[in-house]
């Protein structure tokens, strides 16, 4: 007899995954990373994670980071903490913010090609470390300590993030994200439908439950 768990797991494998694009320096990506798996699983879906660089998408879209605008900065910093608190998540605004995250992202793709689950675990570790403890992921020494803490081979990871092959891989992933229409993070694509922002949780949940909203078919 086939149990419910087996059916759920195989249904998730058969249905297209939710595409989730994130940057290790994005507070809203941190918040979204804590709910997207549960929302997808509730509807028999998997999540395919994509580490990207917001700088690349901003450049392609001719945008600037919201916090680069003095009029928006104070509000955004307030909203990061408020949004995390609303989601029931710990949050501490990093002292150094934003930061370059290419090394953490290259490690993600290096792990992904060996074991996607470990890559996702690394994504959680990096996002949580930066946004709850202020671990500066752009500092190679701090990054290596976090890798060790996460049970990973820090020397091998460092070799990977310095390897031209993984530099090229991250660039190709950024290019693919931009080609798919990604211009910020977190960004989700569900059955071809794009959703931008942590505040799209309810819409994604409803879309997964019933498909296109009335008037969008």
Secondary structure, 3 states (H helix, E strand, C coil): CCCHHHHHHHHHHHCCCEEEEECCCCHHHHHHHCCHHHHHHHCCCCEEEEECCHHHHHHHHCCCCHHHCHHHHHHHHHHHHHHHHHCCCCCCCCCCCCCCCHHHHHHHHHHHCCCHHHHHHHHHHHHHHHHHHCCCCCCHHHHHHHHHHCCCCHHHHHHHHHCHHHHHHHHHHHHHHHHCCCCCCCEEEECCEEEECHHHHHHHHHHHHHCCCCCCC
